[in-house]
């Protein structure tokens, strides 16, 4: 119990541990926060520095606009000086003299203001341009020395200075980068005063000077002035039309309706000025308009043009300010986005750190759990192998009925425990996401058949018959995880055998789609068992869940087999589907697509001839019903009807379901009475009474698992060609088979030896450890055909012993011996060690007779063909 301090906080040992844990976590959190904060701070500083540079750039743009505006303010008064210059040169007028001198003073002031504005700009070249402008202005000669009738001379002298002014403004526009990212650019708006609007004031000014000079000289135009007037008038009209399109386009792009509205009155005013020129100057032989009116008409249009030029400067300024405002908003949004991103990254990093820490702890716990499960699996399987083996051997000692019942309970308990261990291990891998498929080439038909034969004894105990039906178009080799597919088959078959009594089970494999490099396979397991309701089917694939509580009480089980099988099939890209009804059996099927490694091997079709079948149990008849491959087989209701049937001599008669010699004798008497010379083949279970095996008048076949081809052979064979299926098969080859068993557990030695003896292998050589096994192997000089090697043994383990055996074979040139690991280790990491040691395969403890029988068939082939069905 924790005690409280003065502040009310707990100060016991538990609190100190939590406080220490927090202190340990704080440096990691601080380091993570620093690693995230520093880059974001640097990024924010870089962006802020860039944005400040952008802000300074916009301020420089505004300074350039102010300088441009100051230079543009020089143009009206300089053009006034230009237009009045001809009067000052050729005429003696006090009023003109006063106007001229006032215009020059204003021009001088504005040029000074323009130069001051240029000083504030960071471009030294502009100061040079401004200095040239000032010098040419102060040194400009007004008088040209030409005749009295000369107008162009004084006008052009001042216009030269005006050109220098506009050249300086163009330099300002060129040297200031007015790129704002807007449409239009500010420079586009400022190009109007430098080009089109300047042309307007030039032509209006020339007309104005000629009109004033002509009016003061008596009203008669000289020939040269008339030509100049006509040229200026035509150029002015052309420039108005050209400028109208430019202004309309600029106003549309800038979405500035005010600019368009200001241009229309200016255009109309200029057009009216052209009409005035035509009426007062061109169409009359003598100019009678007063000189003051001539000056006022042209001067008013020039002022309007310059006011419009001021609007274009205002437009450029608005474009710059708008871009500057957008840049400020972008800066605010960017900094806000960075701050938000920083908070999100910091939060996600904290979450990541939290879950990473938990994942690290979880992985450590998972590794510890995996090691624990591996060790416990081995420790449980080793004694369990002895228990189940001894129970199976004890069953063969003619026990009493009560003892047989007890033996059955021992076997059921052991198998349940074995299944539980396997399922828990697989469930742990699936839960941790560590269960991965290991693709490799395998024969799907052989895998299905081997799995079915593993259930020979359980199916026989339940009175069931299993028929293996494989599509002839099945590829001989495909690429996939054969052990996991075998596990799915085993789980489905186990359920079918468990929940079916005195019935049938059909295991089928079909090829649905056959491409060039892939094949779609459908596997199905059907039975005539108890079936399931819809509610039970919904719970079928849940972890640790069975169809119903009644099923759990009656049949036991962990509820993991089908759920694990579903997960495995999903890893392979398929899905297990079930169709069932109470009392009508069940059908489980799934489809998977696998790459093809080898094409199907062509198989000769077995010719079927008329045959008879009498089925007392009804399970075989149910399997053959409606199958076109067995349409020539006639199913008899009773043997008494044989006398009425026209049958050929030596017609095969398959009898299924007789349980003892008495039933068989009764059947044979009926056959003899009928007088038909039939070839009688009796199909019985694996655990039928031994007196059946002593009969010489029939061919006895001990099978509870049959393939379609084997069944066809039984029904069409005349001369007992089905010897490999029969109990009459000779065991001479088996008696010549030498087997070495390396096992340190005496009970497991006894079990393995008993199984081998039942399969026709007398007196296998036993070794207590790997060193003894290696010594025996060396002494035999390669004489052993099979070595069953335990992995965990004293002195020398099974891996080392097997590796040295392979070395001896290579050194001495001995033929390779089949070495099978005999161990309780089933985790995937042991598979690589088995391959590295040179072992051919593995038998999982607890060992069963059917598993050892399948191994002999698979690895030794024809050597064991005569041993597989010994009673």
C-alpha positions in Angstrom: 0.0 0.0 0.0 1.4 3.4 -1.0 1.7 6.2 1.6 0.9 9.9 0.9 3.3 12.8 1.2 2.5 16.2 2.6 1.2 17.3 -0.8 -1.1 14.3 -1.0 0.9 12.6 -3.7 1.8 8.9 -3.3 5.4 8.3 -2.3 5.5 4.5 -2.1 7.8 2.2 -4.1 5.3 1.8 -6.9 5.3 5.6 -7.3 9.0 5.7 -7.4 9.1 3.2 -10.3 6.6 5.2 -12.3 8.5 8.4 -11.6 11.7 6.7 -12.7 9.9 5.5 -15.9 8.8 9.1 -16.6 12.3 10.4 -16.0 13.7 7.8 -18.4 11.1 8.7 -21.1 11.6 12.5 -20.7 15.0 12.7 -22.5 13.7 10.7 -25.4 10.7 13.0 -25.7 12.9 16.1 -25.4 15.4 14.8 -28.0 12.5 14.0 -30.4 11.0 17.5 -29.9 14.4 19.1 -30.5 15.1 17.0 -33.7 11.7 18.1 -35.0 11.8 21.7 -33.9 15.2 22.7 -35.1 14.5 21.9 -38.8 11.2 23.7 -38.7 12.7 26.7 -37.1 15.4 26.9 -39.7 12.8 26.4 -42.4 10.7 29.2 -40.9 13.7 31.5 -40.8 14.6 30.8 -44.4 11.1 31.4 -45.5 10.8 34.6 -43.4 14.1 35.8 -44.9 12.9 35.2 -48.4 9.6 36.9 -47.7 11.4 40.0 -46.3 13.4 40.1 -49.5 10.2 39.9 -51.4 8.8 42.8 -49.3 11.9 44.9 -50.0 11.6 44.1 -53.7 8.0 45.5 -53.7 9.2 48.6 -51.9 11.9 49.1 -54.5 9.2 48.7 -57.2 7.2 51.5 -55.5 10.3 53.6 -55.5 10.8 53.0 -59.2 7.2 54.0 -59.8 7.7 57.2 -57.9 10.8 58.0 -60.0 8.9 57.1 -63.2 6.0 59.4 -62.1 8.4 62.2 -61.4 9.9 61.9 -64.8 6.5 61.7 -66.5 5.6 65.0 -64.7 8.4 66.7 -66.7 6.8 65.9 -70.0 3.8 68.4 -69.9 5.9 71.5 -69.1 8.7 70.4 -71.4 6.2 70.0 -74.3 4.9 73.5 -73.4 8.4 74.9 -73.9 8.7 73.0 -77.1 5.4 74.2 -78.5 6.2 77.9 -77.5 9.8 77.8 -78.8 8.9 78.7 -82.4 7.1 81.9 -81.1 10.1 82.9 -79.0 12.4 82.5 -82.0 10.5 84.2 -84.8 8.0 86.5 -83.1 8.2 89.4 -80.7 5.4 88.8 -78.2 5.7 89.8 -74.6 2.9 87.4 -73.6 4.5 84.5 -75.4 7.8 85.4 -73.8 6.2 85.3 -70.3 4.6 82.0 -71.0 7.8 80.5 -72.4 9.9 81.6 -69.4 7.3 80.3 -66.9 7.3 77.0 -68.7 11.1 76.8 -68.6 11.2 77.5 -64.9 8.7 74.8 -64.2 10.6 72.4 -66.4 13.8 73.1 -64.6 12.1 72.5 -61.2 10.6 69.2 -62.3 13.8 68.0 -63.9 15.5 68.6 -60.6 12.8 66.7 -58.7 13.2 63.9 -61.2 16.9 63.7 -60.7 16.4 63.7 -56.9 14.1 60.7 -57.4 16.7 58.9 -59.5 19.3 59.4 -56.7 17.1 57.3 -54.4 17.2 54.4 -56.8 20.0 51.8 -56.5 21.0 52.0 -60.2 24.0 54.2 -60.9 23.4 54.1 -64.6 20.1 56.0 -64.2 22.0 58.9 -62.5 24.2 59.1 -65.6 21.1 59.3 -67.8 19.6 62.0 -65.6 22.9 64.0 -65.7 22.8 63.9 -69.5 19.2 65.1 -69.5 20.1 68.0 -67.2 23.1 69.0 -69.3 21.2 68.9 -72.6 18.4 70.9 -71.1 20.6 73.7 -69.8 22.7 73.8 -73.0 19.8 73.5 -75.4 19.8 76.3 -78.1 16.4 77.6 -79.0 17.5 79.7 -82.0 18.6 77.8 -85.0 19.9 80.5 -87.3 17.5 79.5 -89.9 15.0 81.7 -91.9 12.0 83.3 -90.3 9.6 80.9 -91.9 11.3 77.9 -90.1 9.0 76.1 -87.6 10.6 72.7 -87.4 14.0 74.0 -86.1 13.0 75.3 -82.7 10.4 72.6 -82.3 12.9 69.8 -83.0 15.6 71.3 -80.7 13.3 71.0 -77.7 11.8 67.7 -78.9 15.3 66.3 -78.8 15.4 67.0 -75.1 11.9 65.4 -74.7 13.3 62.3 -76.5 16.1 62.2 -73.9 13.5 62.4 -71.1 11.5 59.5 -72.5 14.7 57.5 -73.0 15.6 58.1 -69.4 12.0 56.9 -68.4 12.5 53.8 -70.6 15.8 53.1 -68.8 14.0 53.4 -65.4 11.4 50.9 -66.6 14.0 48.6 -68.1 16.3 48.6 -65.0 13.5 48.2 -62.5 12.3 44.6 -62.4 8.5 45.1 -62.2 7.7 41.4 -62.2 4.7 40.9 -59.9 3.2 37.7 -61.2 0.0 39.6 -62.1 -1.8 39.9 -65.4 -1.0 42.3 -66.8 2.4 43.2 -65.6 3.0 46.8 -64.3 5.5 47.4 -67.1 2.7 46.7 -69.7 0.7 49.6 -68.2 3.7 51.9 -68.2 4.5 51.2 -71.8 1.5 53.3 -73.0 3.0 56.6 -71.8 6.3 55.8 -73.3 5.0 54.9 -76.8 1.4 55.5 -77.9 0.5 58.5 -75.6 3.9 60.2 -76.3 3.1 59.9 -80.1 -0.2 61.6 -79.5 1.3 64.6 -77.6 4.1 64.9 -80.3 1.6 65.2 -83.2 -0.7 67.4 -81.3 2.2 69.6 -80.3 3.4 70.0 -83.8 -0.1 71.0 -85.0 -0.4 73.4 -82.1 3.0 75.1 -83.0 2.2 75.4 -86.7 -1.3 76.8 -85.9 0.0 79.4 -83.4 2.9 80.5 -85.7 0.6 80.7 -88.8 -2.0 82.7 -86.9 0.7 85.3 -85.7 2.3 85.5 -89.2 -0.8 86.6 -91.0 -2.7 83.3 -91.4 -0.9 81.9 -94.5 0.8 78.5 -94.3 4.1 78.0 -96.0 4.5 75.0 -98.3 6.8 73.2 -95.8 4.4 73.9 -92.8 1.4 72.8 -94.9 3.2 69.4 -95.6 4.1 69.1 -91.9 0.6 69.9 -90.8 -0.9 67.3 -93.2 1.6 64.6 -92.0 1.0 65.3 -88.4 -2.8 65.2 -88.9 -2.6 61.8 -90.6 -0.2 60.3 -88.0 -2.4 61.6 -85.2 -5.5 59.9 -86.7 -3.6 56.6 -87.2 -2.2 56.7 -83.6 -5.7 57.3 -82.1 -7.0 54.2 -83.9 -3.9 52.1 -82.9 -4.0 53.3 -79.3 -7.7 52.5 -79.0 -7.0 48.8 -79.4 -4.1 48.8 -77.0 -6.1 50.6 -74.3 -9.1 48.3 -74.7 -6.8 45.2 -74.4 -5.0 46.5 -71.3 -8.3 47.4 -69.6 -9.7 44.0 -70.3 -6.7 42.2 -69.0 -6.5 44.4 -65.9 -10.3 44.2 -65.4 -10.2 48.0 -65.0 -13.5 49.5 -66.2 -12.4 53.0 -65.1 -9.5 53.0 -67.5 -11.9 52.2 -70.4 -14.3 54.9 -69.3 -11.5 57.5 -69.1 -10.2 56.6 -72.5 -13.5 57.1 -74.4 -13.8 60.8 -73.7 -10.2 61.3 -74.5 -10.6 59.5 -77.8 -13.7 61.6 -78.6 -11.8 64.7 -77.7 -8.9 63.9 -80.0 -11.3 63.0 -82.8 -13.0 66.4 -82.3 -9.6 68.0 -82.4 -9.0 66.4 -85.8 -12.3 67.9 -87.0 -11.2 71.3 -85.7 -7.9 71.0 -87.5 -9.7 70.1 -90.7 -12.0 73.1 -90.4 -9.7 75.8 -89.1 -6.4 74.9 -90.6 -6.6 72.5 -93.6 -9.9 73.4 -95.3 -9.4 77.2 -95.3 -7.0 79.1 -97.5 -6.2 81.5 -94.7 -5.9 80.6 -91.1 -8.1 83.0 -89.1 -8.2 81.3 -85.8 -6.6 83.4 -83.0 -3.3 82.1 -81.8 -4.5 81.9 -78.2 -7.3 79.6 -79.3 -4.9 77.5 -81.4 -2.7 77.1 -78.3 -5.7 76.4 -76.0 -7.2 73.7 -78.4 -3.9 71.7 -78.6 -2.9 72.4 -75.0 -6.3 71.0 -73.7 -5.8 67.7 -75.6 -2.2 67.4 -74.3 -3.4 67.9 -70.7 -6.0 65.2 -71.2 -3.4 62.8 -72.6 -1.1 63.4 -69.7 -4.0 62.9 -67.2 -4.7 59.6 -68.9 -1.0 58.7 -68.7 -1.3 59.4 -64.9 -4.1 56.8 -64.9 -1.8 54.1 -66.4 0.8 54.9 -63.7 -1.9 54.5 -61.0 -2.9 51.2 -62.6 0.7 50.0 -62.4 0.9 51.1 -58.8 -2.3 49.2 -58.0 -0.9 46.1 -59.6 2.3 46.3 -57.5 0.3 46.9 -54.3 -2.0 44.1 -55.1 0.9 41.7 -55.6 2.5 43.0 -52.4 -0.7 42.4 -50.5 -1.0 38.9 -52.0 2.7 38.2 -51.0 1.9 39.3 -47.4 -1.1 36.9 -47.3 1.0 34.2 -48.8 3.6 34.8 -46.1 1.0 34.6 -43.4 -0.5 31.4 -44.8 2.9 29.9 -45.3 4.0 30.6 -41.7 0.6 29.4 -40.4 0.9 26.2 -42.5 4.4 25.6 -41.2 3.2 26.1 -37.6 0.3 23.7 -38.2 2.6 21.2 -40.0 5.0 21.5 -37.1 2.2 20.7 -34.6 0.9 17.8 -36.7 4.4 16.3 -37.1 5.1 16.8 -33.4 1.9 15.1 -32.5 2.3 12.3 -35.0 5.9 11.8 -33.8 4.7 11.6 -30.2 2.1 9.0 -31.2 4.8 7.2 -33.3 7.2 7.2 -30.3 4.5 5.9 -28.1 3.4 3.1 -30.3 7.0 2.3 -31.3 7.9 2.0 -27.7 4.9 -0.3 -27.2 5.9 -2.2 -30.4 9.4 -2.7 -29.2 8.1 -4.0 -25.9 5.6 -6.1 -27.8 8.2 -7.6 -30.0 10.3 -8.5 -27.0 7.3 -10.1 -25.4 6.5 -11.8 -28.7 10.0 -13.2 -29.0 9.9 -14.4 -25.4 6.4 -15.9 -26.1 7.7 -17.6 -29.3 10.7 -19.1 -27.4 8.4 -20.2 -24.7 6.0 -21.8 -27.1 8.8 -23.5 -29.0 10.2 -24.9 -25.8 6.9 -25.9 -24.4 5.9 -27.5 -27.7 9.0 -29.7 -27.7 8.6 -30.6 -24.0 5.0 -31.5 -24.4 5.3 -33.4 -27.7 8.1 -35.6 -26.6 6.2 -37.4 -23.8 3.0 -37.1 -25.8 4.6 -39.1 -28.6 5.3 -41.9 -26.1 1.8 -41.9 -24.7 0.0 -42.1 -28.0 2.4 -44.6 -29.5 2.1 -46.9 -26.5 -1.7 -46.6 -26.6 -1.8 -47.5 -30.3 0.5 -50.5 -29.7 -1.6 -51.5 -26.7 -4.7 -51.6 -29.0 -3.0 -54.4 -31.0 -2.6 -56.7 -27.9 -6.3 -57.9 -28.0 -7.4 -55.8 -25.0 -10.8 -56.4 -23.3 -13.7 -54.1 -24.3 -13.2 -51.9 -21.3 -9.5 -51.7 -21.9 -10.2 -50.8 -25.6 -12.5 -48.0 -24.4 -9.7 -46.7 -22.1 -7.2 -46.8 -24.9 -9.6 -44.9 -27.1 -9.9 -42.2 -24.5 -6.1 -41.9 -24.2 -5.8 -41.6 -28.0 -8.5 -39.0 -28.2 -7.1 -36.9 -25.4 -3.6 -37.1 -26.9 -4.8 -36.1 -30.4 -6.8 -33.3 -28.9 -3.7 -32.0 -27.1 -1.6 -32.3 -30.2 -4.2 -30.3 -32.3 -4.4 -27.7 -29.5 -0.6 -27.2 -29.5 -0.5 -26.8 -33.3 -3.5 -24.4 -33.4 -2.2 -22.2 -30.6 1.2 -21.9 -32.3 -0.4 -21.0 -35.6 -2.8 -18.6 -33.9 0.1 -16.9 -32.2 1.9 -16.4 -35.5 -1.2 -15.1 -37.2 -1.9 -12.7 -34.4 1.7 -11.4 -34.6 1.6 -11.1 -38.4 4.6 -13.3 -38.7 3.0 -16.2 -40.5 4.3 -15.9 -44.1 3.9 -18.3 -47.0 6.9 -20.1 -48.4 6.2 -20.9 -52.0 7.8 -23.9 -53.7 7.0 -26.5 -56.3 4.6 -29.3 -55.2 2.2 -31.8 -56.7 -1.3 -30.7 -55.6 -2.9 -34.1 -56.4 -0.3 -35.9 -54.3 -0.7 -33.5 -51.4 -4.4 -34.0 -51.4 -4.1 -37.8 -51.6 -1.5 -37.9 -48.8 -3.7 -35.8 -46.5 -6.6 -38.0 -47.1 -4.6 -41.2 -46.4 -3.6 -39.7 -43.0 -7.2 -40.2 -41.9 -7.4 -43.9 -42.9 -7.7 -45.1 -39.3 -10.0 -42.4 -37.9 -12.3 -42.8 -40.9 -12.3 -46.5 -40.5 -13.1 -46.2 -36.8 -16.2 -44.0 -37.7 -17.3 -46.4 -40.5 -16.6 -43.8 -43.1 -15.3 -44.1 -46.7 -13.2 -41.3 -48.2 -13.0 -40.9 -52.0 -10.3 -38.8 -53.5 -11.4 -37.3 -56.8 -8.7 -35.3 -58.7 -9.2 -33.6 -62.1 -7.0 -35.3 -64.8 -6.2 -31.7 -66.1 -4.5 -30.9 -62.8 -0.9 -29.6 -63.4 1.7 -32.0 -62.1 3.5 -29.2 -60.3 2.4 -25.8 -59.1 4.2 -23.1 -57.0 2.8 -22.6 -53.6 3.1 -23.2 -49.9 2.5 -27.0 -49.7 2.7 -27.4 -45.9 0.2 -24.7 -45.3 -2.1 -26.1 -48.0 -1.8 -29.5 -46.4 -2.7 -27.9 -43.1 -5.9 -26.6 -44.6 -6.7 -30.0 -46.1 -6.0 -31.6 -42.8 -8.3 -29.3 -40.8 -11.2 -29.7 -43.3 -10.8 -33.5 -43.5 -10.5 -33.7 -39.7 -13.8 -32.0 -39.3 -15.5 -34.1 -42.0 -14.3 -37.3 -40.4 -15.1 -36.2 -36.9 -18.7 -35.2 -37.6 -19.6 -38.1 -40.0 -20.6 -41.5 -38.8 -21.2 -44.5 -41.1 -21.1 -42.2 -44.1 -19.0 -40.9 -46.9 -16.5 -38.1 -47.5 -15.5 -36.8 -51.0 -12.3 -34.9 -51.4 -12.1 -33.2 -54.8 -9.7 -31.0 -56.8 -10.7 -29.4 -60.0 -8.9 -27.2 -62.6 -11.3 -24.3 -63.4 -9.0 -22.1 -65.5 -5.8 -23.2 -67.2 -3.7 -20.4 -68.5 -0.2 -20.4 -69.9 1.5 -19.7 -66.6 -1.3 -19.8 -64.0 -4.1 -22.1 -63.0 -7.3 -21.6 -61.0 -7.8 -24.6 -58.7 -10.9 -25.4 -56.6 -10.6 -27.8 -53.7 -13.6 -29.1 -51.9 -14.4 -31.5 -49.0 -18.0 -32.8 -48.9 -19.5 -35.2 -46.4 -22.7 -36.8 -45.4 -22.4 -35.9 -41.7 -24.6 -34.1 -39.2 -24.6 -30.7 -41.0 -25.0 -27.2 -39.6 -27.7 -24.6 -39.2 -27.3 -21.0 -40.6 -26.6 -19.7 -37.1 -23.9 -22.2 -36.6 -22.3 -21.4 -39.9 -22.0 -17.7 -39.0 -19.8 -18.6 -36.0 -17.8 -21.2 -37.9 -14.7 -19.1 -38.7 -14.4 -17.1 -35.5 -11.3 -17.7 -33.3 -12.0 -20.0 -30.3 -15.5 -20.6 -31.5 -17.3 -23.7 -32.6 -20.6 -24.3 -34.3 -22.5 -24.7 -30.9 -21.9 -25.6 -27.3 -23.4 -29.0 -27.9 -20.7 -29.7 -30.5 -18.0 -28.6 -28.1 -19.3 -30.9 -25.3 -19.7 -33.9 -27.6 -16.7 -33.6 -29.9 -14.3 -31.3 -28.1 -11.8 -29.1 -30.0 -10.3 -25.6 -29.6 -12.3 -23.7 -32.2 -9.1 -22.6 -34.0 -8.8 -25.1 -36.8 -11.2 -23.5 -39.3 -10.4 -19.9 -38.4 -6.7 -20.6 -39.0 -7.5 -22.4 -42.3 -9.5 -19.4 -43.4 -6.6 -17.0 -42.7 -4.2 -19.3 -44.5 -6.5 -19.5 -47.6 -6.8 -15.7 -47.5 -3.0 -15.4 -47.5 -3.1 -17.5 -50.6 -5.7 -15.2 -52.2 -8.8 -17.3 -51.7 -11.8 -17.7 -49.4 -13.3 -20.8 -47.8 -17.1 -21.1 -48.5 -19.4 -23.5 -46.7 -22.8 -24.9 -47.7 -24.6 -27.0 -45.2 -27.9 -28.0 -43.7 -28.8 -29.9 -40.6 -28.9 -33.7 -41.3 -27.7 -33.2 -44.9 -24.0 -33.0 -44.5 -21.6 -30.1 -45.4 -19.4 -28.9 -48.2 -16.4 -26.7 -47.8 -14.7 -25.3 -50.9 -12.1 -22.7 -51.8 -10.4 -21.5 -54.9 -6.8 -20.3 -55.3 -4.7 -19.2 -58.3 -1.2 -20.7 -58.4 1.7 -20.4 -61.0 2.3 -23.6 -63.0 5.7 -25.3 -62.7 5.0 -28.4 -64.8 2.1 -29.3 -67.1 -0.3 -32.2 -66.4 1.1 -35.7 -67.1 -1.1 -37.5 -69.6 -2.8 -40.5 -67.9 -4.2 -43.5 -69.7 -8.0 -43.8 -69.3 -9.0 -47.0 -67.5 -11.5 -48.9 -69.6 -14.5 -49.7 -67.5 -16.4 -53.0 -68.1 -19.6 -54.2 -66.5 -19.2 -54.8 -62.8 -21.4 -55.5 -59.8 -21.4 -53.9 -56.3 -23.2 -54.9 -53.1 -22.9 -52.2 -50.5 -24.2 -53.1 -47.0 -23.3 -49.7 -45.5 -24.5 -47.6 -48.5 -21.6 -45.1 -48.3 -19.8 -46.3 -51.4 -23.1 -46.5 -53.4 -23.9 -42.9 -52.4 -20.4 -41.8 -53.7 -20.9 -43.5 -57.1 -24.5 -42.5 -57.6 -24.9 -40.3 -60.7 -21.2 -40.4 -61.5 -20.9 -41.1 -65.3 -17.5 -42.7 -64.9 -19.1 -45.6 -63.0 -22.3 -45.9 -65.1 -21.3 -49.5 -66.1 -21.4 -50.6 -62.4 -24.6 -52.1 -61.3 -25.5 -51.7 -57.6 -27.3 -54.7 -56.1 -29.9 -54.4 -53.3 -29.2 -58.0 -52.2 -27.1 -60.9 -53.4 -30.2 -63.1 -53.7 -31.0 -61.3 -57.0 -27.7 -62.6 -58.6 -29.4 -65.8 -60.0 -31.8 -63.6 -62.0 -29.1 -61.5 -63.5 -27.3 -62.3 -66.8 -23.7 -61.9 -65.8 -20.5 -63.0 -67.5 -18.0 -65.3 -65.9 -15.2 -63.5 -64.0 -17.4 -60.3 -63.7 -16.0 -58.3 -60.8 -18.1 -58.1 -57.7 -17.2 -55.5 -55.1 -18.6 -56.1 -51.6 -18.5 -53.3 -49.1 -19.6 -53.1 -45.5 -19.2 -56.6 -44.2 -17.8 -56.6 -40.7 -16.8 -60.2 -39.9 -16.4 -63.6 -41.5 -20.0 -64.6 -40.6 -21.4 -61.8 -42.8 -18.9 -62.6 -45.5 -19.8 -66.4 -45.5 -23.4 -65.6 -45.8 -22.7 -63.4 -48.8 -20.4 -66.0 -50.5 -23.1 -68.8 -50.1 -25.5 -66.6 -51.9 -23.0 -66.1 -54.7 -22.3 -69.9 -55.0 -26.1 -70.6 -55.1 -26.4 -68.2 -58.0 -23.8 -70.2 -60.0 -22.1 -67.1 -61.2 -18.3 -67.3 -61.5 -17.5 -63.9 -60.0 -14.2 -62.3 -59.0 -15.1 -61.2 -55.5 -13.3 -58.2 -54.0 -14.1 -57.3 -50.4 -13.5 -53.8 -49.2 -13.2 -53.4 -45.5 -12.0 -51.0 -42.9 -8.5 -50.7 -41.4 -9.5 -52.2 -38.1 -11.8 -55.0 -39.1 -11.4 -58.4 -37.3 -8.3 -60.4 -38.2 -10.3 -63.5 -39.3 -11.2 -61.6 -42.5 -7.6 -61.4 -43.5 -7.2 -65.2 -43.4 -9.6 -65.8 -46.3 -8.1 -67.3 -49.5 -11.4 -67.3 -51.6 -11.6 -63.5 -52.0 -9.4 -60.6 -52.6 -9.4 -58.5 -49.4 -8.7 -54.8 -49.6 -8.2 -53.0 -46.3 -9.0 -49.4 -47.3 -11.0 -46.5 -45.9 -9.5 -44.1 -48.4 -9.7 -44.7 -52.1 -9.0 -42.6 -55.2 -11.2 -42.7 -58.2 -8.5 -44.5 -60.3 -8.0 -47.1 -57.5 -11.7 -47.7 -57.3 -11.8 -48.1 -61.1 -9.0 -50.7 -60.9 -10.9 -52.7 -58.3 -14.1 -52.7 -60.4 -12.5 -53.7 -63.7 -9.6 -56.0 -62.7 -10.0 -59.8 -63.6 -6.8 -61.2 -62.3 -6.2 -59.5 -59.0 -4.1 -56.7 -60.5 -5.0 -54.6 -57.6 -2.4 -56.3 -55.5 -0.9 -53.1 -54.2 -4.2 -52.5 -52.5 -4.6 -56.0 -51.2 -3.6 -57.5 -47.9 -2.0 -60.3 -49.8 0.9 -58.1 -50.9 4.2 -59.7 -50.2 6.4 -58.1 -47.5 9.7 -59.6 -48.8 10.9 -56.2 -49.9 10.0 -54.7 -46.5 11.9 -57.4 -44.7 15.0 -56.4 -46.7 14.7 -52.7 -45.6 17.2 -51.6 -43.0 16.2 -48.6 -40.8 18.2 -46.8 -38.2 16.3 -45.0 -35.4 18.2 -42.4 -33.4 16.1 -41.6 -30.3 17.2 -41.0 -26.7 13.7 -41.6 -25.1 13.1 -45.3 -24.4 9.4 -45.0 -24.7 9.6 -43.3 -28.1 12.1 -46.0 -29.2 9.5 -48.6 -28.3 6.8 -46.8 -30.2 8.8 -46.2 -33.3 10.0 -49.8 -33.4 6.5 -51.1 -32.9 5.2 -49.0 -35.8 8.0 -50.1 -38.1 7.3 -53.8 -37.3 3.6 -53.3 -38.0 4.6 -51.9 -41.4 6.8 -55.0 -42.2 10.2 -53.6 -41.1 11.6 -56.1 -38.5 14.2 -55.2 -35.9 15.2 -51.6 -36.8 18.6 -50.6 -35.4 18.2 -48.3 -32.3 20.7 -45.6 -31.2 20.5 -43.6 -28.0 22.2 -40.5 -29.3 23.7 -38.9 -32.5 27.2 -40.3 -31.9 25.9 -43.9 -31.7 23.8 -43.4 -34.8 26.8 -42.1 -36.7 28.9 -45.1 -35.6 26.2 -47.5 -36.7 25.8 -45.7 -40.0 29.6 -45.9 -40.6 29.7 -49.6 -39.7 26.8 -50.4 -42.1 28.8 -48.7 -44.9 25.7 -47.1 -46.4 23.5 -50.1 -45.9 20.6 -48.2 -44.2 17.9 -47.1 -46.5 16.1 -44.9 -43.9 17.3 -43.0 -40.9 14.8 -41.6 -38.4 16.7 -38.9 -36.5 15.6 -37.2 -33.3 17.0 -33.6 -33.1 17.6 -33.1 -29.3 19.9 -35.8 -28.0 22.8 -36.0 -25.6 26.5 -36.4 -26.8 25.7 -35.4 -30.4 22.5 -33.8 -31.6 20.6 -34.9 -34.7 21.7 -31.9 -36.9 25.4 -32.7 -36.4 24.9 -36.5 -36.9 23.0 -36.0 -40.1 25.5 -33.6 -41.5 28.4 -36.0 -40.9 26.4 -38.9 -42.5 26.1 -36.8 -45.6 29.8 -36.1 -45.5 30.5 -39.8 -45.3 28.3 -40.5 -48.2 30.2 -38.0 -50.4 33.6 -39.2 -49.3 32.8 -43.0 -49.6 30.6 -42.8 -52.7 27.7 -44.5 -50.8 24.1 -44.1 -52.2 22.2 -41.4 -50.4 20.1 -42.5 -47.5 16.7 -41.0 -46.7 17.1 -39.1 -43.4 13.9 -37.9 -41.7 13.9 -35.7 -38.7 11.8 -37.1 -35.8 11.1 -34.3 -33.5 8.6 -32.1 -31.8 10.1 -28.9 -33.3 7.6 -27.4 -35.8 8.6 -23.7 -35.9 9.7 -22.4 -39.4 13.2 -21.5 -38.3 14.0 -25.2 -37.9 13.3 -25.9 -41.6 16.4 -24.1 -42.7 18.5 -26.0 -40.2 17.1 -29.3 -41.4 17.9 -28.4 -45.0 21.4 -27.3 -44.1 22.0 -30.6 -42.3 21.0 -32.5 -45.4 17.8 -34.1 -44.1 15.1 -35.0 -46.5 12.1 -34.2 -44.4 10.5 -34.2 -40.9 8.0 -36.3 -39.0 6.3 -34.3 -36.3 5.9 -35.8 -32.8 3.7 -37.3 -31.6 4.2 -39.9 -34.3 1.3 -41.8 -35.7 1.2 -45.0 -37.7 -0.6 -43.3 -40.6 2.0 -40.5 -40.7 4.9 -43.1 -40.8 3.1 -45.1 -43.4 2.7 -42.0 -45.6 6.3 -41.1 -45.1 7.4 -44.6 -46.3 5.2 -44.3 -49.3 6.5 -40.8 -50.2 10.2 -41.2 -49.6 10.8 -44.9 -50.3 8.3 -45.3 -53.2 8.0 -48.9 -54.5 10.1 -50.3 -51.6 7.1 -49.8 -49.3 4.3 -50.4 -51.8 3.8 -53.9 -50.4 3.9 -52.7 -46.8 1.2 -50.1 -46.7 -1.7 -52.2 -46.0 -0.5 -54.9 -43.7 -3.1 -55.8 -41.0 
